[in-house]
Amino acid sequence: MILKKIIGIVLIGVIFCNITVKAVEKPKELYAQSAVLMDADSGRILFEKNGNEKRAMASTTKIMTCILALELGDLESEVEVSENASKQPKVHLGVEKGETFRLRDLLYSLMLESHNDSAVIIAEKISGNVKNFAKLMNKKAKEIGCTNTYFITPNGLDAKDDKGKHSTTAADLAKIMSYCITKSPKKEEFLEITGKKSYQFTNVNKTKTYICHNHNAFLEMMEGALSGKTGFTGEAGYCYVGALRKNDRIFVVSLLGCGWPNNKTYKWADTKQLMKYGIDTFKYKEIEPEVHFETMRVKNSIPGQRVRVIVKGKRKNSERILMSEEEEILVKTRLKKEWVAPIKKGEKAGKISYYLNDDQICEYELITANKVEKLTWEWCIEQMIKKYLEF
């Protein structure tokens, strides 16, 4: 346990306790203009470089298109190709107007080969048209907690309208990926699709056969690689968002503007460096909520009676937080400054809060563990009578 029981007489309102250890060297000389390493479970940013700067995101957009289709669509349903979808630029599946496909098959086309026409077909199937689908994308982004993301297209092609450019930040992109693999009700399906090495399917009429190969080379680069999506446009440069599981830890890396031709490999170098940093640096530490305080004096109480304060409720497990050895946890305890009898068992006594890098990670209510009776004339007389009878 990194937090031992705190014992001390509390006569003032606030106690602080710091836990610190040695420093750890952080990543440097990244190629990406914006980069984030995130703890997927908590959403906490573990490292960032310009993490909140808005940039074009290219085909990393398609992770949002995919998760919306999984959550809102019937994967066994058929979808017909529109003229708009058939005219999408490369990279594309090469569909023709009027062809029909299963929605499930198009998701593999979307995520493995990054086909732009498949993205439009999916968007039109879910929402009727691309514009309405973009509204769903932006609504979902807000629900996930993205504050600097604006979607216009389902495929990530560079675009702008009167509200802004199709863009995100490395921080927001990491949040979306974290949602897809840890919180979405369709996370298992998302992982199954994005982790597939190759996939073969036909159109509904079985007149054409298609084979898709996964272009996420990171899946073969590090043990525990789970998922990811590449992207490139002239404005965005090479982009990437990927996830890796190591024991009980899940890390997400997002990169924007990670080189332009001929530097396709920059994104893999940055991803590996950040993932290795996460694996080597961040471990789960436990926060033990069973904090006890020495009994405290109470005004106007029966002699010898004191009040004891405990954490409210019984907890089987400690809180866990992913942190590095250089980080510190601040324990902030707020207690009543003055205790006056009578006091009932279970009364509110204050709060104990735990902070990491100024962010509150958990908080517990403190209550009284015992009652304290008020000193009265009746009690005094009763004690005098008892003493007299003893003689």
Secondary structure by P-SEA (a helix, b strand, c coil): cccccccccccccbbbbbbbbbbbbccccccccbbbbbccccccccccccccbbbbbccccaaaaaaaaaacccccbbbbbcccccccccccccccccbbbbaaaaaaaacccccaaaaaaaaaaacccaaaaaaaaaaaaaaacccccccccccccccccccccccccaaaaaaaaaaacccccaaaaaaaaaaccccccccccccbbbbbbbccccccccccccccccccccccccccccccccccbbbbbbbcccccccccaaaaaaaaaaaaaaaacbbbbbbbcccccccccccccccccbbbbbccccccccbbbbbcccbbbbbbbbccccccccccccccccbbbbbccccccbbbbbbbcbbbbcccaaaaaaaaaaaaaac
